[in-house]
Amino acid sequence: MNFEELLATLADGKFHSGEELSNTLCVSRTAVWKQIAKLHDLGVDVNAVKGRGYRLRQSVELLSLAEIYRHIDDKTCDTFDRIDIELAVESTNRMAADVKVSPYVCLAEMQTAGRGRRGREWVSPFATNIYLSLAWQFNEATSSLDSLSLCVAVVLARALRRLGCAGVGLKWPNDVLIGNRKLAGILLEASGEVGGPIRVIVGVGLNVAMSRGQGQSIDQDWISLNEIVAEPLSRNEIVAAVLDEMAMALPGFEEKGFSGFEKDWREFDCLTDRPVVLQLGSKKIDGIARGVDATGGLLIERGDTLTVYRGGEISVRPSK
């Protein structure tokens, strides 16, 4: 028996006795018990009732290559012909960096050392959200990768709109929000020699069904997709929609840069005309956000001066 077989059996949310699991999976009841204990260690809420058996308190949809390929476009299959799914990894970005193949996609049910921007922890409970990293190689003709994070944010917003999610907004440079609550984050890491090809790892963390208890250590307002949709969304369908949009967007970015995404960015931008604070190291800059320029730089108005910024942490300033 492997761990995935047990989890797949329990994923229907119904009770299964130890004897039934032992017979179905062709292992001893002791082996079943050990794997149930492993589920507990991963943070999976297993309900054990004497005389009835085991069940998951909430049904779980595991990521599945078959299901992902069933939903993605044929051209996307050709683009991403290697997709790996792991049970648990330290970080999908780290895994993608170690696999020297491009394009390449890896997903995990759980990250033990997931990372956000600026080294922050990315909370990654088991079989709850989407943890996806994609490796893509840009040739030396790419003019600038400065705006790539904005373009990836647009890709996520397009995918969510395609899935029927309303109210998606983007906060410069790449946070995906519902209202003022964070839904998804993006981490880009690049490697390569000056003047040569550049390999970029695009890491995406998207909250799908995370409970308040699972996300209690997160130090900012956040939201999960299942809080805003009438029916829970399939994680496999979400992955397929994201990959479809990535397969169309990344070649376009290499050819045209930010220009192919500027219109959509302005549509999803939730900072424009709002008072904001930009943190640049120890320096704070107060002003009014006025959108982005043609290359994705943040425009901040202070008095009669409009200045473009390309780095820093942005937050909305409370209205007085």
N, C-alpha and C positions, 0 to 999 in steps of 0.2 A: 504493500500500500504506500502511495505517496501522499504527501500532505494535501495536495490539490484535490485528490479524489475524495478525501474525507470532507473537505470544505465544500466541494461541489454537492455532495450528498446532503449536507446540513443546510445548504443555501436556500432550500425551499421554506425554511422557517417552521417545519413540522417536527414533532418528536420522533426520534429514532432510538430504539433500545440498543444497549451495548451488544446484545446477541445479534440483532439485525445488522448492525454495522460490521460486526465481526464476520458474519456470513457473506454479506454483500461485498466486502472489501478483501475477503479471504485472508484475514489476519487474526491474531489472538485478541481477546478482549483487553488484555494488558497493553497490547500495542495501540488499541483504540484509545484507551485511557491516557497513554503517554502523549498521543497526538492532540487529544482534547486539552491536556495541560499546556501544550505548546500554543494552542489557540488562545488560552487565557494569557499567556506570556506576551502574545502579540497585541493584547488589548481587545480581543474579540469577545463580545458579551455572549457567553454560552450558558444557557439555562439547563441545569442538571436537576432532574426530579426523580426520586427513587420510585421504581416501578413503571416509569414512563420512558426514561432515557434522556437523550440530549437533544437540544435544538438551539438555533440561534434566535435571540430575542427579536432580531430584525433580519429579514432575508437579505442576502448579500449577492450582488451581481459581480462575478469575477471578470476581469478583463480576458478577452478571448480573441486570438488571431482570426479564427474563423468568422466570428461576429464582426470584427472590424473590417475584414476584407469583404464581407457581405454587404457592407454599407458604403464603402468608398468607391469612388469613380475608377474606371479602368485606367485612366491616365495616371491617377494617383498611385495605383498598384505598380505601374511601370516606374514611377518616380521613386517610390519608397519600397523597393523590393526586398529590403531586410528590416523587419520590425521584431525586436525582442521584448518579451514580457518576463519580468522577474518577480518572485514573491516578495523579496525584501533586499534592498541595496542601501549602501550608505547615502549615495546621491546619484540620481539618474544623470546629472551633468558629468559627474566623475566617470560613470560607466561609459557614456558616449565619448568622452575624451580618450578613454583607454582603447576603444575599438577604432582602429585606424581605417574606417570605411566611410565614404561620403557619397550620396546621402545615406543617413542611418537614423533609425528611430528606436529609442528604448523607452519602455514604460515599466513602472513598478507598482505593486499593490501597496508598498510601504517604503518609506525612507527612514533610516535611523539617524542620518545626519544631513537632512535636507537643508538647503541654504537659499536665502533670499538675497536681495541686493545689500551691499556693504556688510556682508558676512553675517547678516541676521539669520536666526533659525527659521526654517519653514516647517511648521507643524504638519506632520504627515501620517495621520492614523491609517490603520490597515483597511484596504478595500472600501474606502470612503470617498476619496477625492481622485483627481487625476494628477499624476506626477509623470511628466513627459519631457524627454529631451531629444532634440533633433540636431544632427550634425549636417552642415552644408558647407560646401567649398565655393568660395567666390574667387574669380580669377583676378589678375592684377589690374584689369581694366576698370574694376569697381572704383568709382570716384571717392566715395566716402561711406563708411559704415556708421557714422554718427547717428543717423536717423533710423537705423534698423530697428531699434527697440520700439520706436513709435509705430513702425510698420507692422511689427509682430503684434502689438496691441490692437491695431486695426484688424488684423487677421482674426484674432480672438473675438472681437466685437462682431465681425461679419459672421463668424461661425455661430455665435450665440443668437444673432438675429435670425439666421437660417433655421435654428431650432425653435424659434418662436418666443425667445426671451425678450421681454420688453424692458425698457428703462436702463439699458446698458450705457454707461458713460466711461470716458477715458480721462485720466488725470496724468498730465505730463510728468515723466516721460513715458511711462508704460504701465501704470496701474489700471486695472479694469474694475469698475465700481458699479454697484447698484445703489442709487441714492448717494450717500457719502460713506457707504460701507464697502470694504474691499472684498472683491469676488475672486480675483486672480492676480498673480504676479509673474514677472518675467525676469530671467537672469541670463544675460548674454556673456559668453566667454570666448575670446578669439585667440588664435595662435597662428604663427606663420612668419616668414622672413620678409623684410622690407623689399617691396618691389615684386614679390612673388605671390602665389596663391595664399589666400587666407581661409582657414577653417574655423567656422563659427559654430559653437554649441548654443542652441536656443533652448533654454529651460523654461518650462511652463508648469506652474502650480495652479490648479483650478478647484475651488471648493464646490463639491457636489452635494454631499449628504452629511457633512460634519455636524455633530451635535455640539451643544453649548459646553458640555462637559469635556469633550475631546479638544475643543479649542479654547479652553479656559486660560491657557498661558499666553495667548496672543494679546499683544499690548496695543491693539488698535481695533476700531470697529470693523467687523467682518460679517459676511453673509454667505450662505450656501445657495446654490441654484434651486434646490428642492424647497426652499422657503418661499420662492416667488413663482413657481409654476403650478398649474392645476394638477398635473400628474407627474410623478417622478420621472426624470430623464434617464435613459440608459447611458451608462458611462462609455460603453462601446460605441454607441452612436455619436456621443460627444467627441470622442477621439477621432472617429471617421470624419466628422464635419471639420474639425480642426486641421486634420491632415489634407483634406480636399482643398481647403483655403490656403494652406501653406504651399501645396504643390503648384497652385496658380500664382501665388504672390511672390515667392522667392526669386524665380527667374525674372519676373517683372521688375523687382527691386534692383536686380543686377543690371538690367537694361536701362531703367529710367530713374532709379533712386526714389526719393520721397515724392516726386511729382505724381506718381500713380496712386498715391495714398492720401494726398493732401485733402482732397474733397471729403473723403470719408472721415478723416481725422477731425475736420471742422464740424462735421455732423455729430460726432460722438463726444467732442470736447466738452467737459463739464466745468472747466475753469474760466472760460472766456468771460470777461467783464465782471469777475469777482475779485474782491480784495484778497491778496495772498501774501505769504511770507516765503521767501526763498532763502534757504540756509546754505551758505557757501563757507564751509569750514566753520570758523568761529564767528563769521560775519552774517548778519541778518539783513535782508533787503525787503522792505515793505513796498507794495505797489498794487496796481490793478493789472490782472492778467489780460492780455489782448490777443490771445491765440498764439499761433506759431508762424515763423517766416517760411519761405519757400524751401528751406533745408531742414525744417523741423526744430529750429531753435525757439526757445520760449521768449515771447515778447512781454515785457513788463513796463508799464507806464508809471512814471513818477513825476508828478507835476506836468511840465511840458516836454519831458524827455521820454522817448521810447527806446528801450535797450534790449538787445537780444542776449540770452544766456543759454549755454549749452551743457551745463552741469549743475549739480546741487540737488537738495531735497526741497520739495515744494509742499506747502500746506495752505489750507484756506484760512484766512484771518476772520475771526468772528466779527459779525457786523455790530457796530456800536449803537 
